[in-house]
């Protein structure tokens, strides 16, 4: 995964996510939208064969990069919980 910053203002981040598609972008969007400080979080893939997702994040308060960091940390926690539950259900460690 590679990130390319396209726009950064006091309340907005626009960045391209290279090497990812809908799966990751939907997870990130969902985590961001749980934050009450986030006004808008969404992405667009202009063409699936030639374009990378372009993600837009706008916050009501605070800094957009802090909202992004919090969303990524929340995703890490959820994925770790899933890993543990999966390992428990199969009776082995992953």
C-alpha positions in Angstrom: 0.0 0.0 0.0 1.2 3.5 -0.9 -0.5 6.8 0.1 -0.2 9.9 -2.0 -1.4 13.1 -0.5 -3.4 15.2 -2.9 -4.9 17.9 -0.7 -4.5 18.9 3.0 -6.3 21.8 4.7 -7.2 22.5 8.3 -10.3 20.2 8.1 -9.8 18.1 4.9 -7.5 15.4 3.7 -7.6 14.0 0.1 -5.3 11.1 -0.6 -4.8 8.3 -3.1 -4.5 4.8 -1.8 -2.4 2.7 -4.2 -2.6 -1.0 -4.1 -6.0 -1.2 -2.4 -9.6 -1.5 -3.5 -13.1 -1.4 -2.2 -12.4 -3.9 0.6 -9.9 -1.8 2.5 -11.6 1.5 1.6 -15.0 0.4 3.0 -13.4 -0.7 6.2 -11.6 2.6 6.6 -14.7 4.6 5.7 -16.8 2.7 8.2 -14.3 3.3 11.0 -14.1 7.0 10.2 -17.8 7.5 10.1 -18.1 6.2 13.7 -16.2 9.3 14.8 -18.6 12.1 15.6 -15.9 14.7 14.7 -15.9 13.4 11.1 -18.2 15.3 8.8 -17.6 13.3 5.6 -15.5 10.2 4.7 -15.7 8.6 1.3 -13.8 7.4 -1.7 -14.0 7.1 -5.4 -12.4 4.7 -7.8 -12.7 6.5 -11.1 -12.0 3.4 -13.2 -11.1 0.0 -11.7 -8.5 -0.9 -14.3 -6.5 2.2 -14.4 -7.2 4.3 -11.2 -6.4 4.1 -7.6 -9.0 4.9 -4.9 -9.1 8.6 -4.0 -10.2 9.1 -0.4 -11.7 12.3 1.0 -11.9 13.0 4.7 -13.5 16.1 6.2 -13.8 16.8 9.9 -16.1 19.2 11.9 -13.5 19.6 14.6 -10.0 18.7 15.3 -7.5 17.7 12.6 -8.3 15.2 9.8 -5.0 13.3 10.3 -5.9 12.6 13.9 -9.3 11.2 12.9 -7.5 9.0 10.4 -5.0 7.8 13.0 -7.9 7.0 15.4 -9.8 5.1 12.7 -6.7 3.0 11.8 -6.2 2.2 15.5 -9.8 1.1 15.8 -9.4 -1.2 12.8 -6.3 -2.7 14.3 -8.2 -3.5 17.5 -11.1 -5.0 15.6 -8.7 -7.2 13.5 -6.8 -8.4 16.5 -10.1 -9.3 18.2 -11.1 -11.2 15.0 -7.8 -13.0 14.9 -8.1 -14.1 18.6 -11.7 -15.3 18.1 -10.8 -17.1 14.9 -7.9 -18.9 16.7 -10.2 -19.8 19.6 -12.8 -21.2 17.3 -10.3 -23.4 15.6 -8.5 -24.4 18.8 -5.0 -23.1 17.7 -3.1 -19.9 17.6 -2.7 -17.8 14.5 
